[in-house]
Amino acid sequence: MPTRQQPVTFDLIRELALKLPGVEDGTSFGTAALRVKGKFLARLKEDGQSVVFRVGFDERDLLLQTKPDVFYITDHYLGYPAVLMRLATASKQEAADIIQMAWQQVAPKRLKETRT
């Protein structure tokens, strides 16, 4: 019988993100959030069921096309370089990948150079 994967939580996202250079804990619109040197990286939605990540429009379109059960968009975020991830359907690997993608989007060049 296959083992059930550990559910993805904002605590897990925080733990993974804080391993990257420059990531800081914070809040955004009254919910837990993560920033890179003050720039928005991700935040827990008010419903506690989804996380908003800052990603480029091309990356967002690809995620929406390839993994619509995990990633989605609301009308509010259509004009913003962001995508939402459903915690209930995301895998730990998908969470790690989107964190890395978001970090690449917002991290300053000098921080990215420390990762090479």
C-alpha positions in Angstrom: 0.0 0.0 0.0 1.5 3.4 -1.0 2.3 5.7 1.9 0.4 8.9 2.1 2.5 12.0 1.4 3.0 14.5 4.2 0.6 17.4 3.5 2.1 20.7 2.4 1.6 23.4 5.0 2.7 27.0 5.2 5.1 25.9 8.0 6.7 23.6 5.4 6.9 26.4 2.8 8.4 28.7 5.4 11.0 26.1 6.4 12.0 25.5 2.8 12.1 29.2 1.9 14.1 30.3 4.9 17.0 28.0 3.6 17.4 30.4 0.7 19.6 33.6 1.0 17.8 36.7 2.1 14.4 35.2 2.9 12.7 36.8 5.9 9.5 36.0 7.8 6.8 38.7 7.8 3.2 39.5 7.2 1.2 40.7 4.3 -2.5 41.8 4.5 -2.7 40.3 8.0 -1.4 36.8 7.1 1.9 35.1 7.3 4.3 36.0 4.5 7.8 35.6 3.2 10.0 38.3 1.7 13.4 38.5 0.1 15.2 41.7 1.2 11.8 43.3 1.7 10.3 42.2 -1.6 7.2 40.0 -1.6 7.9 36.3 -2.2 4.8 34.5 -0.9 1.9 34.8 1.6 -0.8 32.6 3.1 -4.2 33.4 1.8 -6.8 34.4 4.3 -8.6 31.1 3.9 -5.5 29.2 5.0 -5.9 26.8 2.1 -3.7 28.5 -0.5 -0.4 30.4 -0.8 0.2 33.2 -3.3 3.7 33.2 -4.9 5.3 35.9 -6.9 6.2 34.4 -10.3 6.5 35.8 -13.8 3.5 35.7 -16.2 5.2 33.1 -18.4 5.9 30.8 -15.5 2.3 31.3 -14.2 0.8 30.4 -17.6 2.9 27.2 -17.7 1.9 26.2 -14.2 -1.8 26.8 -14.9 -1.6 24.7 -18.0 0.4 21.8 -16.7 -0.8 21.5 -13.1 -4.3 23.0 -12.9 -5.2 20.8 -9.8 -2.3 22.5 -7.9 -2.0 26.0 -9.3 -4.8 28.5 -10.0 -5.5 32.2 -10.4 -8.2 34.5 -9.1 -9.5 37.7 -10.8 -7.7 39.7 -8.2 -4.3 38.4 -9.3 -4.8 38.5 -13.1 -2.8 41.7 -13.5 -0.1 40.7 -11.0 2.9 38.4 -11.6 1.6 35.8 -9.1 0.1 32.4 -8.9 -1.8 30.6 -6.1 -1.0 27.1 -4.9 -3.6 24.8 -3.3 -1.9 23.3 -0.2 -4.2 20.3 -0.2 -3.1 19.1 -3.6 0.5 20.2 -3.7 3.4 17.9 -3.2 6.5 18.8 -1.2 8.5 18.8 -4.5 6.0 21.2 -6.2 6.2 23.4 -3.1 10.0 23.4 -3.2 10.0 24.1 -7.0 7.6 27.1 -6.7 9.6 28.6 -3.8 12.7 28.4 -5.9 10.9 29.9 -8.9 9.5 32.8 -6.8 12.9 33.4 -5.1 14.6 33.6 -8.6 11.9 36.2 -9.5 12.5 38.5 -6.5 16.0 37.9 -5.2 18.6 40.7 -6.0 21.4 39.7 -8.4 24.0 39.7 -5.7 22.0 37.1 -3.7 21.6 34.9 -6.8 25.4 35.1 -7.3 25.9 33.5 -3.8 23.9 30.5 -5.0 26.2 29.6 -8.0 
